[in-house]
Amino acid sequence: MENPHKTPEPNRKSTTQPDILSAAIADPARFVPAGAAFFELGHAPETRDFYFILLPRMTMLAFSAAVEPLRIANQLTGQCLYRWFLLSEDGQPVQCSNSVTIAVDSALVNVHRHDAVMVCSGLDGFSAAQPKTLDLLRRHSRSGGLVGGICTGAYTLARAGLLTDRKFTLHWDNQPAFSEHFPDLPVSAHLFESDRKIITCGGGAAGTDMMLAAIERDHGPGLTHRVADMCVHGVKRQADVDQQSSIAAAIKSRNPRLVRLVRQMHDHIEDPISLVEMTEVEGISKRQMERLFQRYLATSPSHYYKNIRVDHGRNLIVETNLSITEIAFACGFSNQLLFSRAYKSRFGENPSAFAGRT
């Protein structure tokens, strides 16, 4: 009986690909490892290639979550459905945000228009990519190729001018800073987005959901469910699931009145509203509001609201090059001094201590 896990030679493409592809064809076992579980696909599709551009301080979890479903799909079927190649801007290994270093296959190369180019970044997402990466992405997009961003990869896609009138996302923690850099590009809060040859995800486990959706488009739900099981991922989440937990989960309370009040605070960071205005919207007294916050959050409404705005400011300090004065205004403080006092009270240091900003 023929071994279902015997590694077949992947389908070859009639194209002028870089040497790294030639080496991969000579070593197909690199992409089709043996495993106990098996899924009979029933056909021999053309191999699909993904090129991952790894940028400095990229998030290792987000990258791994995206590439592993491809490997598992190959392993389950015993066929080379997917290949993946790792690129860096100079061909040198890339250090991730957790200080682990990943070796790559090559420096940047032009790829076939039928292949996908995925940008992987993490910390320093806005400035991580050099102009040559932006040029490669523009060329690939113009040729009709699929371009993607993982974790904070949308920063690079935005700098390349590829996100205008597109649905896209990036990690929720980086979204406030992104909106300061690109105020005309509305960010989705969803796990991942796919819009006309642009795919993006919010990082973390969202990369798995994004790739499971791609596998389902290519090969159907049967294989997709088996890959999800192998990832111990549970049910494949849809794209329109939000990245963050609900406010109720975050504050560990399902009290609908409290949830609505906290949502008002998050909706009015740059343009704070008074506690009186919030109580009028909710139809309760200020004293009732204070009791709610003390009971469920062990703090006052004004203190909780101030912390939301200061936390937003800390995000902008880390993720942008805005001045402290600009950040203060973006957090609803009337001047830098008030913001600095609130910031020091919460974090024990002045906001200007980070990168020596003023």
Secondary structure, DSSP 8 states (H G I E B T S, - for coil): ---TT--------SS---HHHHHHHH-GGGT----S------S----EEEEEEE-TTB-HHHHHHHHHHHHHHHHHHTS--EEEEEEESSSS-EE-TTS-EE--SEE-----TTSEEEEEEBTTTTT-S-HHHHHHHHHHHHTT-EEEEEETHHHHHHHTT--TT------GGGHHHHHHH-TTS----BSEEE-SSEEEE-STTHHHHHHHHHHHHHH-HHHHHHHHHHTT--S---TTSBSS--HHHHHT---HHHHHHHHHHHH-SSS---HHHHHHHHT--HHHHHHHHHHHHSS-HHHHHHHHHHHHHHHHHHH----HHHHHHHTT-SSHHHHHHHHHHHHSS-GGGGGG--
